Amino acid sequence: MKGTAIITGGAKRLGRDIALDLARLGWDIALHYNQSDHEARDLRQEIIAAGRHCTIYKADLSRMAGVKKLISSVFAASPDCRVLVNNAAVFERADLAGTTEELFDLHMSVNLKAPIFLAQMFAARAGKGCVVNMLDSRVARNVGAYFAYTLSKKALADFTLMAASQLAPDIRVNGVCPGPILPPADQADETFDAIIPKIPMRRKGEADEVVSAVRFLVENDYVTGQFLFVDGGDHLRE
Ligand SMILES: NC(=O)c1ccc[n+]([C@@H]2O[C@H](COP(=O)([O-])OP(=O)(O)OC[C@H]3O[C@@H](n4cnc5c(N)ncnc54)[C@H](OP(=O)(O)O)[C@@H]3O)[C@@H](O)[C@H]2O)c1
């Protein structure tokens, strides 16, 4: 018996693939979502069909009330929770000049404050386990088109290192830094494809390549404070 893994924003896209992979590895799943009710219910059925337990939890992680409710509900139902994947995020395009206070606060609350306090409360309750923070290959560079998003992920990367140091030896904390994997729902494929020639590996990444990085960090018990860039070398460009 491995225990339960929480995946935030797990109903769709990369979170869905991570949840399914951890279920296939033998983890029961605490599947968090916010607006994707149908997708969460469908995935719950799929995980149950694969032979694992799955409970779905709706919470708005832009509010501390949602963060606290999620952790207390998960641990009330699954005291064996040992993995937290901080995957939920907002990703809105705006450079520094175009960043409103509202947009800044939204990115900082969902992409930074929520993962920090989820990790803090998870560590206090789980006792032993690991946290995987979904970062972005942009943390290695200073591109400006997604200013608040990039700043939130850079701060989450630093948190990953600080938490790894403070929570060892009981809780490991690592990060995965995907490059271009899935275009955002509101972005034209051409915009996404225009990046490809600039990537050292000359292709976009596959969801499976991100999933296997999460799997490695969950399974390897001697790795903490580490970032895995799954970005075809994108963090190397100027
Ligand atoms: N896709 C990529 O190519 C890529 C590249 C680099 C980094 N990443 C990172 O990898 C992770 C997964 O990427 P993705 O593209 O699959 O993510 P995504 O689709 O942009 O977002 C994942 C989920 O976050 C949840 N979310 C957003 N706002 C929320 C809120 N206020 N409260 C609670 N949940 C909220 C949404 O859940 P609901 O749908 O249930 O509302 C959404 O489905 C993210 O952290 C992202 O920054 C992705």
PDBQT file of the ligand as one rigid body, heavy atoms in Angstrom, charges set to zero:
ROOT
HETATM    1  N1  LIG A 301       1.128  23.125 -20.431  1.00  0.00    +0.000 N 
HETATM    2  C1  LIG A 301       2.408  23.424 -20.559  1.00  0.00    +0.000 C 
HETATM    3  O1  LIG A 301       2.975  23.310 -21.670  1.00  0.00    +0.000 OA
HETATM    4  C2  LIG A 301       3.199  23.913 -19.364  1.00  0.00    +0.000 A 
HETATM    5  C3  LIG A 301       4.452  24.516 -19.582  1.00  0.00    +0.000 A 
HETATM    6  C4  LIG A 301       5.166  24.963 -18.477  1.00  0.00    +0.000 A 
HETATM    7  C5  LIG A 301       4.658  24.805 -17.201  1.00  0.00    +0.000 A 
HETATM    8  N2  LIG A 301       3.451  24.226 -17.012  1.00  0.00    +0.000 N 
HETATM    9  C6  LIG A 301       2.940  24.092 -15.634  1.00  0.00    +0.000 C 
HETATM   10  O2  LIG A 301       2.492  22.755 -15.442  1.00  0.00    +0.000 OA
HETATM   11  C7  LIG A 301       1.270  22.743 -14.687  1.00  0.00    +0.000 C 
HETATM   12  C8  LIG A 301       0.162  22.055 -15.497  1.00  0.00    +0.000 C 
HETATM   13  O3  LIG A 301       0.035  22.736 -16.746  1.00  0.00    +0.000 OA
HETATM   14  P1  LIG A 301      -1.361  22.750 -17.529  1.00  0.00    +0.000 P 
HETATM   15  O4  LIG A 301      -1.135  23.536 -18.771  1.00  0.00    +0.000 OA
HETATM   16  O5  LIG A 301      -1.915  21.365 -17.606  1.00  0.00    +0.000 OA
HETATM   17  O6  LIG A 301      -2.222  23.637 -16.486  1.00  0.00    +0.000 OA
HETATM   18  P2  LIG A 301      -3.554  24.463 -16.767  1.00  0.00    +0.000 P 
HETATM   19  O7  LIG A 301      -4.426  23.677 -17.664  1.00  0.00    +0.000 OA
HETATM   20  O8  LIG A 301      -3.218  25.855 -17.184  1.00  0.00    +0.000 OA
HETATM   21  O9  LIG A 301      -4.158  24.572 -15.276  1.00  0.00    +0.000 OA
HETATM   22  C9  LIG A 301      -4.353  23.424 -14.466  1.00  0.00    +0.000 C 
HETATM   23  C10 LIG A 301      -5.553  23.599 -13.594  1.00  0.00    +0.000 C 
HETATM   24  O10 LIG A 301      -5.347  24.671 -12.650  1.00  0.00    +0.000 OA
HETATM   25  C11 LIG A 301      -6.615  24.875 -12.060  1.00  0.00    +0.000 C 
HETATM   26  N3  LIG A 301      -6.802  26.223 -11.515  1.00  0.00    +0.000 N 
HETATM   27  C12 LIG A 301      -6.683  27.424 -12.140  1.00  0.00    +0.000 A 
HETATM   28  N4  LIG A 301      -7.096  28.418 -11.314  1.00  0.00    +0.000 NA
HETATM   29  C13 LIG A 301      -7.485  27.823 -10.148  1.00  0.00    +0.000 A 
HETATM   30  C14 LIG A 301      -8.022  28.299  -8.922  1.00  0.00    +0.000 A 
HETATM   31  N5  LIG A 301      -8.304  29.609  -8.701  1.00  0.00    +0.000 N 
HETATM   32  N6  LIG A 301      -8.297  27.406  -7.953  1.00  0.00    +0.000 NA
HETATM   33  C15 LIG A 301      -8.064  26.099  -8.147  1.00  0.00    +0.000 A 
HETATM   34  N7  LIG A 301      -7.567  25.568  -9.280  1.00  0.00    +0.000 NA
HETATM   35  C16 LIG A 301      -7.291  26.437 -10.271  1.00  0.00    +0.000 A 
HETATM   36  C17 LIG A 301      -7.669  24.607 -13.148  1.00  0.00    +0.000 C 
HETATM   37  O11 LIG A 301      -8.614  23.694 -12.606  1.00  0.00    +0.000 OA
HETATM   38  P3  LIG A 301     -10.158  23.648 -13.132  1.00  0.00    +0.000 P 
HETATM   39  O12 LIG A 301     -10.054  23.370 -14.608  1.00  0.00    +0.000 OA
HETATM   40  O13 LIG A 301     -10.766  22.539 -12.363  1.00  0.00    +0.000 OA
HETATM   41  O14 LIG A 301     -10.762  24.986 -12.840  1.00  0.00    +0.000 OA
HETATM   42  C18 LIG A 301      -6.841  24.002 -14.297  1.00  0.00    +0.000 C 
HETATM   43  O15 LIG A 301      -7.447  22.910 -14.927  1.00  0.00    +0.000 OA
HETATM   44  C19 LIG A 301       0.980  24.193 -14.326  1.00  0.00    +0.000 C 
HETATM   45  O16 LIG A 301       1.472  24.480 -13.045  1.00  0.00    +0.000 OA
HETATM   46  C20 LIG A 301       1.733  24.987 -15.386  1.00  0.00    +0.000 C 
HETATM   47  O17 LIG A 301       2.110  26.293 -14.946  1.00  0.00    +0.000 OA
HETATM   48  C21 LIG A 301       2.700  23.780 -18.065  1.00  0.00    +0.000 A 
ENDROOT
TORSDOF 0
